[in-house]
Amino acid sequence: MKKRITLIVFSMLIIAALYVLYCFNYIPHKK
């Protein structure tokens, strides 16, 4: 059962990272 939980957490972290990268590419920094 632990494998399933770790897999879900890992997939969620990957999705969050992809979302952040997408936002960074969609909205360029103006600093």
C-alpha positions as CSV (number, residue, x, y, z in Angstrom):
1,M,0.0,0.0,0.0
2,K,2.9,2.3,0.7
3,K,4.0,2.0,-2.9
4,R,0.7,3.3,-4.1
5,I,0.8,6.3,-1.8
6,T,4.4,7.2,-2.7
7,L,3.5,6.9,-6.4
8,I,0.5,9.3,-6.0
9,V,2.7,11.8,-4.1
10,F,5.4,11.5,-6.7
11,S,3.0,12.0,-9.6
12,M,1.5,15.0,-7.8
13,L,4.9,16.5,-7.3
14,I,5.7,16.0,-11.0
15,I,2.4,17.7,-12.1
16,A,3.1,20.6,-9.7
17,A,6.6,21.1,-11.1
18,L,5.3,21.0,-14.7
19,Y,2.6,23.5,-13.8
20,V,5.2,25.9,-12.2
21,L,7.4,25.5,-15.3
22,Y,4.4,26.2,-17.6
23,C,3.5,29.3,-15.6
24,F,7.1,30.5,-15.7
25,N,7.2,30.1,-19.5
26,Y,3.7,31.6,-20.0
27,I,4.4,34.6,-17.8
28,P,8.0,35.8,-18.4
29,H,9.7,37.7,-15.5
30,K,9.9,41.4,-15.9
31,K,12.6,42.0,-13.2
